[in-house]
């Protein structure tokens, strides 16, 4: 597979990015309403929660935008996003423990309702940012009975569920990228293949002889150092895998 530089904002179509935005908005709303000076006099908890939620969105976007140039970078950034969401989840879990509020068990009606809510596929026009904003807010409204509830225990429990859901989404994305990497390789490997293909085409255009060692087309090269510096010769197009040479002429 060759190198292809694609549209870098494909993350707008990802459910994980949509849900990460909902988690960011939910975290901001929760902190604005319930994290005050009584439990966070230095505002450090507020900042940490909001920034961790932002990191989830940002790293999904940045990682996915690197898909066509580096699957390795995409996987690393998605894993950072997963870690940031885990941090948000931990803060909400700690809040429930601190307030001695029950954490919803499997089978709890609200937990099951939240788990069953599906995100709609986006349909964007040329006004991508405008349409994406509407889509995110529309999808968030499905969770608002819990996320905008006046009871902080309900909100925190709901946020735990959303964090678990997006974690599974990211795990699935990472597994898919790993399988793709196994099949197609990474950016460096594909760039090497592109370079070798260009070399072979160049050799064909030069009516080059075949390499005496491996039989592949050769390229005109120039000695860069040593006693014969500046002298031209034929070198194998598969260098450095093959070091076959022929004298020129």
Biotite code that builds the C-alpha atoms (Angstrom):
import biotite.structure as struc

atoms = struc.array([
    struc.Atom([0.000, 0.000, 0.000], chain_id="A", res_id=1, res_name="UNK", atom_name="CA", element="C"),
    struc.Atom([1.391, 3.415, -0.969], chain_id="A", res_id=2, res_name="UNK", atom_name="CA", element="C"),
    struc.Atom([1.399, 6.612, 1.029], chain_id="A", res_id=3, res_name="UNK", atom_name="CA", element="C"),
    struc.Atom([-1.762, 8.690, 0.711], chain_id="A", res_id=4, res_name="UNK", atom_name="CA", element="C"),
    struc.Atom([-2.243, 11.971, 2.575], chain_id="A", res_id=5, res_name="UNK", atom_name="CA", element="C"),
    struc.Atom([-5.945, 12.180, 3.421], chain_id="A", res_id=6, res_name="UNK", atom_name="CA", element="C"),
    struc.Atom([-8.333, 14.711, 4.939], chain_id="A", res_id=7, res_name="UNK", atom_name="CA", element="C"),
    struc.Atom([-7.081, 15.274, 8.480], chain_id="A", res_id=8, res_name="UNK", atom_name="CA", element="C"),
    struc.Atom([-10.407, 15.952, 10.225], chain_id="A", res_id=9, res_name="UNK", atom_name="CA", element="C"),
    struc.Atom([-12.044, 12.563, 9.778], chain_id="A", res_id=10, res_name="UNK", atom_name="CA", element="C"),
    struc.Atom([-12.459, 12.420, 13.562], chain_id="A", res_id=11, res_name="UNK", atom_name="CA", element="C"),
    struc.Atom([-15.643, 14.479, 13.153], chain_id="A", res_id=12, res_name="UNK", atom_name="CA", element="C"),
    struc.Atom([-17.335, 11.246, 12.057], chain_id="A", res_id=13, res_name="UNK", atom_name="CA", element="C"),
    struc.Atom([-16.087, 9.132, 14.976], chain_id="A", res_id=14, res_name="UNK", atom_name="CA", element="C"),
    struc.Atom([-18.532, 8.169, 17.723], chain_id="A", res_id=15, res_name="UNK", atom_name="CA", element="C"),
    struc.Atom([-15.629, 8.170, 20.171], chain_id="A", res_id=16, res_name="UNK", atom_name="CA", element="C"),
    struc.Atom([-14.895, 11.824, 19.391], chain_id="A", res_id=17, res_name="UNK", atom_name="CA", element="C"),
    struc.Atom([-18.589, 12.730, 19.637], chain_id="A", res_id=18, res_name="UNK", atom_name="CA", element="C"),
    struc.Atom([-18.889, 10.978, 23.000], chain_id="A", res_id=19, res_name="UNK", atom_name="CA", element="C"),
    struc.Atom([-15.631, 12.541, 24.215], chain_id="A", res_id=20, res_name="UNK", atom_name="CA", element="C"),
    struc.Atom([-17.143, 15.971, 23.516], chain_id="A", res_id=21, res_name="UNK", atom_name="CA", element="C"),
    struc.Atom([-20.245, 14.994, 25.483], chain_id="A", res_id=22, res_name="UNK", atom_name="CA", element="C"),
    struc.Atom([-18.036, 13.873, 28.376], chain_id="A", res_id=23, res_name="UNK", atom_name="CA", element="C"),
    struc.Atom([-16.125, 17.163, 28.216], chain_id="A", res_id=24, res_name="UNK", atom_name="CA", element="C"),
    struc.Atom([-19.345, 19.191, 28.280], chain_id="A", res_id=25, res_name="UNK", atom_name="CA", element="C"),
    struc.Atom([-20.740, 17.027, 31.085], chain_id="A", res_id=26, res_name="UNK", atom_name="CA", element="C"),
    struc.Atom([-17.547, 17.422, 33.122], chain_id="A", res_id=27, res_name="UNK", atom_name="CA", element="C"),
    struc.Atom([-17.523, 21.192, 32.655], chain_id="A", res_id=28, res_name="UNK", atom_name="CA", element="C"),
    struc.Atom([-21.173, 21.427, 33.716], chain_id="A", res_id=29, res_name="UNK", atom_name="CA", element="C"),
    struc.Atom([-20.597, 19.190, 36.752], chain_id="A", res_id=30, res_name="UNK", atom_name="CA", element="C"),
    struc.Atom([-17.569, 21.182, 37.895], chain_id="A", res_id=31, res_name="UNK", atom_name="CA", element="C"),
    struc.Atom([-19.321, 24.517, 37.392], chain_id="A", res_id=32, res_name="UNK", atom_name="CA", element="C"),
    struc.Atom([-22.254, 23.392, 39.541], chain_id="A", res_id=33, res_name="UNK", atom_name="CA", element="C"),
    struc.Atom([-20.811, 21.076, 42.177], chain_id="A", res_id=34, res_name="UNK", atom_name="CA", element="C"),
    struc.Atom([-17.032, 21.578, 42.596], chain_id="A", res_id=35, res_name="UNK", atom_name="CA", element="C"),
    struc.Atom([-16.823, 24.673, 44.808], chain_id="A", res_id=36, res_name="UNK", atom_name="CA", element="C"),
    struc.Atom([-14.497, 26.110, 47.425], chain_id="A", res_id=37, res_name="UNK", atom_name="CA", element="C"),
    struc.Atom([-15.897, 23.863, 50.157], chain_id="A", res_id=38, res_name="UNK", atom_name="CA", element="C"),
    struc.Atom([-14.381, 20.722, 48.627], chain_id="A", res_id=39, res_name="UNK", atom_name="CA", element="C"),
    struc.Atom([-11.828, 22.331, 46.305], chain_id="A", res_id=40, res_name="UNK", atom_name="CA", element="C"),
    struc.Atom([-10.502, 25.533, 47.930], chain_id="A", res_id=41, res_name="UNK", atom_name="CA", element="C"),
    struc.Atom([-7.493, 25.738, 45.609], chain_id="A", res_id=42, res_name="UNK", atom_name="CA", element="C"),
    struc.Atom([-9.525, 24.948, 42.452], chain_id="A", res_id=43, res_name="UNK", atom_name="CA", element="C"),
    struc.Atom([-7.032, 22.235, 41.564], chain_id="A", res_id=44, res_name="UNK", atom_name="CA", element="C"),
    struc.Atom([-9.637, 19.460, 41.323], chain_id="A", res_id=45, res_name="UNK", atom_name="CA", element="C"),
    struc.Atom([-11.784, 21.624, 39.044], chain_id="A", res_id=46, res_name="UNK", atom_name="CA", element="C"),
    struc.Atom([-8.863, 22.320, 36.714], chain_id="A", res_id=47, res_name="UNK", atom_name="CA", element="C"),
    struc.Atom([-7.661, 18.712, 36.670], chain_id="A", res_id=48, res_name="UNK", atom_name="CA", element="C"),
    struc.Atom([-11.084, 17.300, 35.794], chain_id="A", res_id=49, res_name="UNK", atom_name="CA", element="C"),
    struc.Atom([-11.775, 19.841, 33.063], chain_id="A", res_id=50, res_name="UNK", atom_name="CA", element="C"),
    struc.Atom([-8.303, 19.505, 31.540], chain_id="A", res_id=51, res_name="UNK", atom_name="CA", element="C"),
    struc.Atom([-8.408, 15.691, 31.596], chain_id="A", res_id=52, res_name="UNK", atom_name="CA", element="C"),
    struc.Atom([-11.775, 15.745, 29.781], chain_id="A", res_id=53, res_name="UNK", atom_name="CA", element="C"),
    struc.Atom([-10.335, 18.187, 27.246], chain_id="A", res_id=54, res_name="UNK", atom_name="CA", element="C"),
    struc.Atom([-7.304, 15.933, 26.752], chain_id="A", res_id=55, res_name="UNK", atom_name="CA", element="C"),
    struc.Atom([-9.596, 13.051, 25.781], chain_id="A", res_id=56, res_name="UNK", atom_name="CA", element="C"),
    struc.Atom([-11.174, 15.078, 22.981], chain_id="A", res_id=57, res_name="UNK", atom_name="CA", element="C"),
    struc.Atom([-7.890, 16.624, 21.829], chain_id="A", res_id=58, res_name="UNK", atom_name="CA", element="C"),
    struc.Atom([-5.922, 13.384, 21.625], chain_id="A", res_id=59, res_name="UNK", atom_name="CA", element="C"),
    struc.Atom([-8.653, 11.518, 19.739], chain_id="A", res_id=60, res_name="UNK", atom_name="CA", element="C"),
    struc.Atom([-8.715, 14.369, 17.222], chain_id="A", res_id=61, res_name="UNK", atom_name="CA", element="C"),
    struc.Atom([-4.943, 14.705, 16.930], chain_id="A", res_id=62, res_name="UNK", atom_name="CA", element="C"),
    struc.Atom([-4.358, 10.959, 16.757], chain_id="A", res_id=63, res_name="UNK", atom_name="CA", element="C"),
    struc.Atom([-6.986, 10.339, 14.087], chain_id="A", res_id=64, res_name="UNK", atom_name="CA", element="C"),
    struc.Atom([-5.704, 13.299, 12.072], chain_id="A", res_id=65, res_name="UNK", atom_name="CA", element="C"),
    struc.Atom([-2.328, 11.520, 11.865], chain_id="A", res_id=66, res_name="UNK", atom_name="CA", element="C"),
    struc.Atom([-3.846, 8.315, 10.443], chain_id="A", res_id=67, res_name="UNK", atom_name="CA", element="C"),
    struc.Atom([-2.525, 8.685, 6.902], chain_id="A", res_id=68, res_name="UNK", atom_name="CA", element="C"),
    struc.Atom([1.008, 9.577, 7.997], chain_id="A", res_id=69, res_name="UNK", atom_name="CA", element="C"),
    struc.Atom([1.588, 7.467, 11.112], chain_id="A", res_id=70, res_name="UNK", atom_name="CA", element="C"),
    struc.Atom([-0.606, 4.712, 12.515], chain_id="A", res_id=71, res_name="UNK", atom_name="CA", element="C"),
    struc.Atom([1.944, 4.382, 15.314], chain_id="A", res_id=72, res_name="UNK", atom_name="CA", element="C"),
    struc.Atom([1.383, 8.017, 16.357], chain_id="A", res_id=73, res_name="UNK", atom_name="CA", element="C"),
    struc.Atom([-2.382, 7.582, 16.071], chain_id="A", res_id=74, res_name="UNK", atom_name="CA", element="C"),
    struc.Atom([-2.297, 4.573, 18.392], chain_id="A", res_id=75, res_name="UNK", atom_name="CA", element="C"),
    struc.Atom([-0.121, 6.369, 20.936], chain_id="A", res_id=76, res_name="UNK", atom_name="CA", element="C"),
    struc.Atom([-2.408, 9.400, 21.046], chain_id="A", res_id=77, res_name="UNK", atom_name="CA", element="C"),
    struc.Atom([-5.567, 7.300, 21.273], chain_id="A", res_id=78, res_name="UNK", atom_name="CA", element="C"),
    struc.Atom([-4.000, 5.507, 24.209], chain_id="A", res_id=79, res_name="UNK", atom_name="CA", element="C"),
    struc.Atom([-3.257, 8.897, 25.810], chain_id="A", res_id=80, res_name="UNK", atom_name="CA", element="C"),
    struc.Atom([-6.925, 9.793, 25.278], chain_id="A", res_id=81, res_name="UNK", atom_name="CA", element="C"),
    struc.Atom([-7.919, 6.555, 26.971], chain_id="A", res_id=82, res_name="UNK", atom_name="CA", element="C"),
    struc.Atom([-5.690, 7.422, 29.920], chain_id="A", res_id=83, res_name="UNK", atom_name="CA", element="C"),
    struc.Atom([-7.238, 10.886, 30.191], chain_id="A", res_id=84, res_name="UNK", atom_name="CA", element="C"),
    struc.Atom([-10.745, 9.424, 30.234], chain_id="A", res_id=85, res_name="UNK", atom_name="CA", element="C"),
    struc.Atom([-9.618, 6.991, 32.943], chain_id="A", res_id=86, res_name="UNK", atom_name="CA", element="C"),
    struc.Atom([-8.465, 10.010, 34.947], chain_id="A", res_id=87, res_name="UNK", atom_name="CA", element="C"),
    struc.Atom([-11.876, 11.668, 34.575], chain_id="A", res_id=88, res_name="UNK", atom_name="CA", element="C"),
    struc.Atom([-13.580, 8.424, 35.572], chain_id="A", res_id=89, res_name="UNK", atom_name="CA", element="C"),
    struc.Atom([-11.379, 8.184, 38.658], chain_id="A", res_id=90, res_name="UNK", atom_name="CA", element="C"),
    struc.Atom([-12.318, 11.705, 39.753], chain_id="A", res_id=91, res_name="UNK", atom_name="CA", element="C"),
    struc.Atom([-16.042, 11.007, 39.464], chain_id="A", res_id=92, res_name="UNK", atom_name="CA", element="C"),
    struc.Atom([-15.608, 7.706, 41.288], chain_id="A", res_id=93, res_name="UNK", atom_name="CA", element="C"),
    struc.Atom([-13.735, 9.479, 44.082], chain_id="A", res_id=94, res_name="UNK", atom_name="CA", element="C"),
    struc.Atom([-16.483, 12.127, 44.303], chain_id="A", res_id=95, res_name="UNK", atom_name="CA", element="C"),
    struc.Atom([-19.093, 9.429, 44.872], chain_id="A", res_id=96, res_name="UNK", atom_name="CA", element="C"),
    struc.Atom([-16.923, 7.790, 47.521], chain_id="A", res_id=97, res_name="UNK", atom_name="CA", element="C"),
    struc.Atom([-16.273, 11.116, 49.211], chain_id="A", res_id=98, res_name="UNK", atom_name="CA", element="C"),
    struc.Atom([-19.964, 12.000, 49.294], chain_id="A", res_id=99, res_name="UNK", atom_name="CA", element="C"),
    struc.Atom([-20.880, 8.431, 50.325], chain_id="A", res_id=100, res_name="UNK", atom_name="CA", element="C"),
    struc.Atom([-23.206, 8.108, 47.335], chain_id="A", res_id=101, res_name="UNK", atom_name="CA", element="C"),
    struc.Atom([-24.039, 4.649, 45.977], chain_id="A", res_id=102, res_name="UNK", atom_name="CA", element="C"),
    struc.Atom([-22.311, 3.706, 42.741], chain_id="A", res_id=103, res_name="UNK", atom_name="CA", element="C"),
    struc.Atom([-24.887, 2.231, 40.368], chain_id="A", res_id=104, res_name="UNK", atom_name="CA", element="C"),
    struc.Atom([-24.632, -1.529, 40.005], chain_id="A", res_id=105, res_name="UNK", atom_name="CA", element="C"),
    struc.Atom([-25.316, -3.498, 36.835], chain_id="A", res_id=106, res_name="UNK", atom_name="CA", element="C"),
    struc.Atom([-29.079, -3.707, 36.589], chain_id="A", res_id=107, res_name="UNK", atom_name="CA", element="C"),
    struc.Atom([-29.726, -0.239, 38.021], chain_id="A", res_id=108, res_name="UNK", atom_name="CA", element="C"),
    struc.Atom([-32.500, 1.285, 35.829], chain_id="A", res_id=109, res_name="UNK", atom_name="CA", element="C"),
    struc.Atom([-30.599, 4.497, 35.050], chain_id="A", res_id=110, res_name="UNK", atom_name="CA", element="C"),
    struc.Atom([-27.384, 2.601, 34.329], chain_id="A", res_id=111, res_name="UNK", atom_name="CA", element="C"),
    struc.Atom([-29.139, 0.291, 31.897], chain_id="A", res_id=112, res_name="UNK", atom_name="CA", element="C"),
    struc.Atom([-30.958, 3.187, 30.219], chain_id="A", res_id=113, res_name="UNK", atom_name="CA", element="C"),
    struc.Atom([-27.716, 5.091, 29.699], chain_id="A", res_id=114, res_name="UNK", atom_name="CA", element="C"),
    struc.Atom([-25.993, 1.996, 28.350], chain_id="A", res_id=115, res_name="UNK", atom_name="CA", element="C"),
    struc.Atom([-28.705, 1.463, 25.730], chain_id="A", res_id=116, res_name="UNK", atom_name="CA", element="C"),
    struc.Atom([-28.646, 5.000, 24.286], chain_id="A", res_id=117, res_name="UNK", atom_name="CA", element="C"),
    struc.Atom([-27.103, 4.967, 20.813], chain_id="A", res_id=118, res_name="UNK", atom_name="CA", element="C"),
    struc.Atom([-25.485, 7.867, 19.020], chain_id="A", res_id=119, res_name="UNK", atom_name="CA", element="C"),
    struc.Atom([-26.920, 8.834, 15.649], chain_id="A", res_id=120, res_name="UNK", atom_name="CA", element="C"),
    struc.Atom([-24.554, 8.861, 12.655], chain_id="A", res_id=121, res_name="UNK", atom_name="CA", element="C"),
    struc.Atom([-23.583, 12.418, 11.683], chain_id="A", res_id=122, res_name="UNK", atom_name="CA", element="C"),
    struc.Atom([-24.724, 13.995, 8.437], chain_id="A", res_id=123, res_name="UNK", atom_name="CA", element="C"),
    struc.Atom([-22.626, 17.027, 7.626], chain_id="A", res_id=124, res_name="UNK", atom_name="CA", element="C"),
    struc.Atom([-22.799, 19.596, 4.868], chain_id="A", res_id=125, res_name="UNK", atom_name="CA", element="C"),
    struc.Atom([-19.946, 21.827, 3.744], chain_id="A", res_id=126, res_name="UNK", atom_name="CA", element="C"),
    struc.Atom([-20.452, 23.802, 6.978], chain_id="A", res_id=127, res_name="UNK", atom_name="CA", element="C"),
    struc.Atom([-18.597, 21.145, 8.954], chain_id="A", res_id=128, res_name="UNK", atom_name="CA", element="C"),
    struc.Atom([-18.003, 22.991, 12.236], chain_id="A", res_id=129, res_name="UNK", atom_name="CA", element="C"),
    struc.Atom([-21.546, 24.384, 12.299], chain_id="A", res_id=130, res_name="UNK", atom_name="CA", element="C"),
    struc.Atom([-23.083, 20.977, 11.657], chain_id="A", res_id=131, res_name="UNK", atom_name="CA", element="C"),
    struc.Atom([-20.762, 19.188, 14.088], chain_id="A", res_id=132, res_name="UNK", atom_name="CA", element="C"),
    struc.Atom([-21.709, 21.582, 16.895], chain_id="A", res_id=133, res_name="UNK", atom_name="CA", element="C"),
    struc.Atom([-25.397, 20.925, 16.303], chain_id="A", res_id=134, res_name="UNK", atom_name="CA", element="C"),
    struc.Atom([-24.820, 17.181, 16.122], chain_id="A", res_id=135, res_name="UNK", atom_name="CA", element="C"),
    struc.Atom([-22.838, 17.042, 19.378], chain_id="A", res_id=136, res_name="UNK", atom_name="CA", element="C"),
    struc.Atom([-25.436, 19.065, 21.280], chain_id="A", res_id=137, res_name="UNK", atom_name="CA", element="C"),
    struc.Atom([-28.245, 16.958, 19.812], chain_id="A", res_id=138, res_name="UNK", atom_name="CA", element="C"),
    struc.Atom([-26.534, 13.757, 20.909], chain_id="A", res_id=139, res_name="UNK", atom_name="CA", element="C"),
    struc.Atom([-25.803, 15.212, 24.347], chain_id="A", res_id=140, res_name="UNK", atom_name="CA", element="C"),
    struc.Atom([-29.483, 16.019, 24.820], chain_id="A", res_id=141, res_name="UNK", atom_name="CA", element="C"),
    struc.Atom([-30.148, 12.258, 24.926], chain_id="A", res_id=142, res_name="UNK", atom_name="CA", element="C"),
    struc.Atom([-28.082, 12.062, 28.121], chain_id="A", res_id=143, res_name="UNK", atom_name="CA", element="C"),
    struc.Atom([-29.209, 15.397, 29.607], chain_id="A", res_id=144, res_name="UNK", atom_name="CA", element="C"),
    struc.Atom([-31.870, 13.928, 31.932], chain_id="A", res_id=145, res_name="UNK", atom_name="CA", element="C"),
    struc.Atom([-28.882, 12.549, 33.870], chain_id="A", res_id=146, res_name="UNK", atom_name="CA", element="C"),
    struc.Atom([-26.048, 14.929, 32.970], chain_id="A", res_id=147, res_name="UNK", atom_name="CA", element="C"),
    struc.Atom([-28.016, 18.085, 33.759], chain_id="A", res_id=148, res_name="UNK", atom_name="CA", element="C"),
    struc.Atom([-29.768, 16.638, 36.806], chain_id="A", res_id=149, res_name="UNK", atom_name="CA", element="C"),
    struc.Atom([-29.700, 18.752, 39.981], chain_id="A", res_id=150, res_name="UNK", atom_name="CA", element="C"),
    struc.Atom([-28.504, 15.729, 41.984], chain_id="A", res_id=151, res_name="UNK", atom_name="CA", element="C"),
    struc.Atom([-24.678, 15.533, 41.752], chain_id="A", res_id=152, res_name="UNK", atom_name="CA", element="C"),
    struc.Atom([-24.751, 11.820, 42.618], chain_id="A", res_id=153, res_name="UNK", atom_name="CA", element="C"),
    struc.Atom([-26.871, 11.089, 39.549], chain_id="A", res_id=154, res_name="UNK", atom_name="CA", element="C"),
    struc.Atom([-24.557, 13.164, 37.318], chain_id="A", res_id=155, res_name="UNK", atom_name="CA", element="C"),
    struc.Atom([-21.399, 11.538, 38.645], chain_id="A", res_id=156, res_name="UNK", atom_name="CA", element="C"),
    struc.Atom([-22.828, 8.044, 38.173], chain_id="A", res_id=157, res_name="UNK", atom_name="CA", element="C"),
    struc.Atom([-23.923, 8.904, 34.647], chain_id="A", res_id=158, res_name="UNK", atom_name="CA", element="C"),
    struc.Atom([-20.447, 10.196, 33.831], chain_id="A", res_id=159, res_name="UNK", atom_name="CA", element="C"),
    struc.Atom([-18.938, 6.927, 35.068], chain_id="A", res_id=160, res_name="UNK", atom_name="CA", element="C"),
    struc.Atom([-21.099, 5.043, 32.564], chain_id="A", res_id=161, res_name="UNK", atom_name="CA", element="C"),
    struc.Atom([-20.085, 7.313, 29.684], chain_id="A", res_id=162, res_name="UNK", atom_name="CA", element="C"),
    struc.Atom([-16.404, 6.943, 30.593], chain_id="A", res_id=163, res_name="UNK", atom_name="CA", element="C"),
    struc.Atom([-16.707, 3.151, 30.511], chain_id="A", res_id=164, res_name="UNK", atom_name="CA", element="C"),
    struc.Atom([-18.485, 3.312, 27.140], chain_id="A", res_id=165, res_name="UNK", atom_name="CA", element="C"),
    struc.Atom([-15.861, 5.494, 25.484], chain_id="A", res_id=166, res_name="UNK", atom_name="CA", element="C"),
    struc.Atom([-13.073, 3.385, 26.937], chain_id="A", res_id=167, res_name="UNK", atom_name="CA", element="C"),
    struc.Atom([-14.523, 0.378, 25.116], chain_id="A", res_id=168, res_name="UNK", atom_name="CA", element="C"),
    struc.Atom([-14.827, 2.401, 21.916], chain_id="A", res_id=169, res_name="UNK", atom_name="CA", element="C"),
    struc.Atom([-11.162, 3.402, 22.107], chain_id="A", res_id=170, res_name="UNK", atom_name="CA", element="C"),
    struc.Atom([-10.113, -0.155, 22.860], chain_id="A", res_id=171, res_name="UNK", atom_name="CA", element="C"),
    struc.Atom([-11.930, -1.289, 19.714], chain_id="A", res_id=172, res_name="UNK", atom_name="CA", element="C"),
    struc.Atom([-10.273, 1.467, 17.656], chain_id="A", res_id=173, res_name="UNK", atom_name="CA", element="C"),
    struc.Atom([-6.837, 0.510, 18.921], chain_id="A", res_id=174, res_name="UNK", atom_name="CA", element="C"),
    struc.Atom([-7.412, -3.155, 18.117], chain_id="A", res_id=175, res_name="UNK", atom_name="CA", element="C"),
    struc.Atom([-8.537, -2.259, 14.597], chain_id="A", res_id=176, res_name="UNK", atom_name="CA", element="C"),
    struc.Atom([-5.464, -0.077, 14.063], chain_id="A", res_id=177, res_name="UNK", atom_name="CA", element="C"),
    struc.Atom([-3.203, -2.861, 15.306], chain_id="A", res_id=178, res_name="UNK", atom_name="CA", element="C"),
    struc.Atom([-4.676, -5.281, 12.761], chain_id="A", res_id=179, res_name="UNK", atom_name="CA", element="C"),
    struc.Atom([-4.300, -2.672, 10.026], chain_id="A", res_id=180, res_name="UNK", atom_name="CA", element="C"),
    struc.Atom([-0.670, -2.109, 11.023], chain_id="A", res_id=181, res_name="UNK", atom_name="CA", element="C"),
    struc.Atom([0.013, -5.853, 10.862], chain_id="A", res_id=182, res_name="UNK", atom_name="CA", element="C"),
    struc.Atom([-1.370, -5.980, 7.321], chain_id="A", res_id=183, res_name="UNK", atom_name="CA", element="C"),
    struc.Atom([-0.186, -2.732, 5.775], chain_id="A", res_id=184, res_name="UNK", atom_name="CA", element="C"),
    struc.Atom([2.721, -1.629, 7.938], chain_id="A", res_id=185, res_name="UNK", atom_name="CA", element="C"),
    struc.Atom([3.368, 1.885, 9.158], chain_id="A", res_id=186, res_name="UNK", atom_name="CA", element="C"),
    struc.Atom([4.228, 5.186, 7.564], chain_id="A", res_id=187, res_name="UNK", atom_name="CA", element="C"),
    struc.Atom([7.993, 4.587, 7.492], chain_id="A", res_id=188, res_name="UNK", atom_name="CA", element="C"),
    struc.Atom([7.596, 1.216, 5.795], chain_id="A", res_id=189, res_name="UNK", atom_name="CA", element="C"),
    struc.Atom([5.188, 2.626, 3.210], chain_id="A", res_id=190, res_name="UNK", atom_name="CA", element="C"),
    struc.Atom([7.469, 5.583, 2.517], chain_id="A", res_id=191, res_name="UNK", atom_name="CA", element="C"),
    struc.Atom([10.329, 3.124, 1.914], chain_id="A", res_id=192, res_name="UNK", atom_name="CA", element="C"),
    struc.Atom([8.171, 1.195, -0.554], chain_id="A", res_id=193, res_name="UNK", atom_name="CA", element="C"),
    struc.Atom([7.262, 4.445, -2.335], chain_id="A", res_id=194, res_name="UNK", atom_name="CA", element="C"),
    struc.Atom([10.951, 5.360, -2.545], chain_id="A", res_id=195, res_name="UNK", atom_name="CA", element="C"),
    struc.Atom([11.926, 1.954, -3.924], chain_id="A", res_id=196, res_name="UNK", atom_name="CA", element="C"),
    struc.Atom([9.135, 2.134, -6.491], chain_id="A", res_id=197, res_name="UNK", atom_name="CA", element="C"),
    struc.Atom([10.340, 5.553, -7.625], chain_id="A", res_id=198, res_name="UNK", atom_name="CA", element="C"),
    struc.Atom([13.909, 4.252, -7.844], chain_id="A", res_id=199, res_name="UNK", atom_name="CA", element="C"),
    struc.Atom([12.866, 1.318, -9.989], chain_id="A", res_id=200, res_name="UNK", atom_name="CA", element="C"),
    struc.Atom([10.903, 3.589, -12.298], chain_id="A", res_id=201, res_name="UNK", atom_name="CA", element="C"),
    struc.Atom([13.921, 5.869, -12.585], chain_id="A", res_id=202, res_name="UNK", atom_name="CA", element="C"),
    struc.Atom([16.116, 2.891, -13.420], chain_id="A", res_id=203, res_name="UNK", atom_name="CA", element="C"),
    struc.Atom([13.729, 1.783, -16.152], chain_id="A", res_id=204, res_name="UNK", atom_name="CA", element="C"),
    struc.Atom([13.770, 5.272, -17.684], chain_id="A", res_id=205, res_name="UNK", atom_name="CA", element="C"),
    struc.Atom([17.593, 5.206, -17.724], chain_id="A", res_id=206, res_name="UNK", atom_name="CA", element="C"),
    struc.Atom([17.641, 1.843, -19.531], chain_id="A", res_id=207, res_name="UNK", atom_name="CA", element="C"),
    struc.Atom([19.756, 0.585, -16.657], chain_id="A", res_id=208, res_name="UNK", atom_name="CA", element="C"),
    struc.Atom([21.396, -2.852, -16.540], chain_id="A", res_id=209, res_name="UNK", atom_name="CA", element="C"),
    struc.Atom([20.300, -5.510, -14.051], chain_id="A", res_id=210, res_name="UNK", atom_name="CA", element="C"),
    struc.Atom([22.113, -5.874, -10.758], chain_id="A", res_id=211, res_name="UNK", atom_name="CA", element="C"),
    struc.Atom([24.655, -8.722, -10.937], chain_id="A", res_id=212, res_name="UNK", atom_name="CA", element="C"),
    struc.Atom([23.764, -9.798, -7.402], chain_id="A", res_id=213, res_name="UNK", atom_name="CA", element="C"),
    struc.Atom([19.943, -9.658, -7.205], chain_id="A", res_id=214, res_name="UNK", atom_name="CA", element="C"),
    struc.Atom([18.783, -8.927, -10.755], chain_id="A", res_id=215, res_name="UNK", atom_name="CA", element="C"),
    struc.Atom([16.921, -5.705, -9.921], chain_id="A", res_id=216, res_name="UNK", atom_name="CA", element="C"),
    struc.Atom([17.340, -2.549, -12.038], chain_id="A", res_id=217, res_name="UNK", atom_name="CA", element="C"),
    struc.Atom([20.346, -0.353, -11.249], chain_id="A", res_id=218, res_name="UNK", atom_name="CA", element="C"),
    struc.Atom([20.701, 3.411, -10.854], chain_id="A", res_id=219, res_name="UNK", atom_name="CA", element="C"),
    struc.Atom([23.377, 5.872, -11.918], chain_id="A", res_id=220, res_name="UNK", atom_name="CA", element="C"),
    struc.Atom([25.226, 6.952, -8.776], chain_id="A", res_id=221, res_name="UNK", atom_name="CA", element="C"),
    struc.Atom([28.281, 9.000, -7.924], chain_id="A", res_id=222, res_name="UNK", atom_name="CA", element="C"),
    struc.Atom([31.127, 8.114, -5.566], chain_id="A", res_id=223, res_name="UNK", atom_name="CA", element="C"),
    struc.Atom([30.899, 10.672, -2.751], chain_id="A", res_id=224, res_name="UNK", atom_name="CA", element="C"),
    struc.Atom([34.246, 10.112, -1.056], chain_id="A", res_id=225, res_name="UNK", atom_name="CA", element="C"),
    struc.Atom([37.515, 8.244, -1.299], chain_id="A", res_id=226, res_name="UNK", atom_name="CA", element="C"),
    struc.Atom([40.107, 8.004, -4.043], chain_id="A", res_id=227, res_name="UNK", atom_name="CA", element="C"),
    struc.Atom([37.435, 7.767, -6.756], chain_id="A", res_id=228, res_name="UNK", atom_name="CA", element="C"),
    struc.Atom([35.260, 10.635, -5.465], chain_id="A", res_id=229, res_name="UNK", atom_name="CA", element="C"),
    struc.Atom([33.120, 12.092, -8.274], chain_id="A", res_id=230, res_name="UNK", atom_name="CA", element="C"),
    struc.Atom([33.234, 8.945, -10.425], chain_id="A", res_id=231, res_name="UNK", atom_name="CA", element="C"),
    struc.Atom([29.866, 7.660, -11.663], chain_id="A", res_id=232, res_name="UNK", atom_name="CA", element="C"),
    struc.Atom([28.855, 4.002, -11.479], chain_id="A", res_id=233, res_name="UNK", atom_name="CA", element="C"),
    struc.Atom([25.804, 1.737, -11.549], chain_id="A", res_id=234, res_name="UNK", atom_name="CA", element="C"),
    struc.Atom([24.410, 0.870, -8.088], chain_id="A", res_id=235, res_name="UNK", atom_name="CA", element="C"),
    struc.Atom([21.554, -1.470, -7.197], chain_id="A", res_id=236, res_name="UNK", atom_name="CA", element="C"),
    struc.Atom([18.171, 0.249, -6.782], chain_id="A", res_id=237, res_name="UNK", atom_name="CA", element="C"),
    struc.Atom([17.530, -1.999, -3.761], chain_id="A", res_id=238, res_name="UNK", atom_name="CA", element="C"),
    struc.Atom([20.403, -0.465, -1.784], chain_id="A", res_id=239, res_name="UNK", atom_name="CA", element="C"),
    struc.Atom([21.052, -0.871, 1.164], chain_id="A", res_id=240, res_name="UNK", atom_name="CA", element="C"),
    struc.Atom([19.466, -4.348, 1.040], chain_id="A", res_id=241, res_name="UNK", atom_name="CA", element="C"),
    struc.Atom([21.679, -5.121, -1.948], chain_id="A", res_id=242, res_name="UNK", atom_name="CA", element="C"),
    struc.Atom([25.101, -3.520, -2.553], chain_id="A", res_id=243, res_name="UNK", atom_name="CA", element="C"),
    struc.Atom([25.662, -4.757, -6.095], chain_id="A", res_id=244, res_name="UNK", atom_name="CA", element="C"),
    struc.Atom([27.561, -2.397, -8.445], chain_id="A", res_id=245, res_name="UNK", atom_name="CA", element="C"),
    struc.Atom([28.692, -2.247, -12.088], chain_id="A", res_id=246, res_name="UNK", atom_name="CA", element="C"),
    struc.Atom([31.134, 0.131, -13.753], chain_id="A", res_id=247, res_name="UNK", atom_name="CA", element="C"),
    struc.Atom([29.513, 2.798, -15.874], chain_id="A", res_id=248, res_name="UNK", atom_name="CA", element="C"),
    struc.Atom([30.236, 2.210, -19.544], chain_id="A", res_id=249, res_name="UNK", atom_name="CA", element="C"),
])
